[in-house]
């Protein structure tokens, strides 16, 4: 006599998605890995954590693997995302895997070549400097154009960082997490030093130690800095979008055009690698044509 077989039901394994607690724990471990093992700056660490959070939330990444890399790249490419951004997200995935002690090595898409960073011509830079509405704004623009400081570096300057006698500016971290921080000295031109003297002569007597302060005596933040540069550019009649970091690019590009050596520009901007400075040797076809006509003959 045969026995009846009954269907006892098929067990379906639930799809496990990262919960808020899981995500928090994963990102906390990633932060420890980046800070104490890789020894990355706080700015780079925060950027990678933001990228990792994006991967976890949008793509439900739990245990990073090559399949994750493939579907992330396919999705981003389908949405028209640039190769440079895709590369960053894949690097974030590798860091996330490494923090979980997983070996993941991804072949990234090649960078899209461009003509280099945007910058102001010497004429535009002069117009921007002359359009400043007050001594403080003029001093800020002069320091950005002549010393090539990053946004945070400028906002974090103390009055004690200024040495007008020797025409030097000491660029320090002062606990603000400046990118690729290492203390350096930037040289002030005679014009820049005079503009800073004029600002110090009318700077409000406040308890704030910062070199550049608001009308209320507070430290200038990056949002205020961006508005100063944007409004001044409009007053100067510059049609292109102008932002503080563009003045760093302008400093490097115009120093090179003026004949300053690459190694000297590297010192002024605080680059740790000569390759970082070399990107400013871009797109100056007029200068290249002039140099070739004058110096390159058989």
Secondary structure, DSSP 8 states (H G I E B T S, - for coil): -------------------HHHHHHHHHHHHHIIIIIS---HHHHHHHHHHHHHHHHHH--SS--HHHHHHHHHHHHHTT--HHHHHHHHHHHHHHHHHTT-------------S------HHHHHHHHHT-SSHHHHHHHHHHHHH---HHHHHT-BGGGEETTTTEEEE--TTS--TT---EEEE--HHHHHHHHHHHHHS---S--BSSB-TTS-B--HHHHHHHHHHHHHHTT--S---HHHHHHHHHHHHHHTT--HHHHHHHHT-SSHHHHHTTS-S-HHHHHHHHHHH---
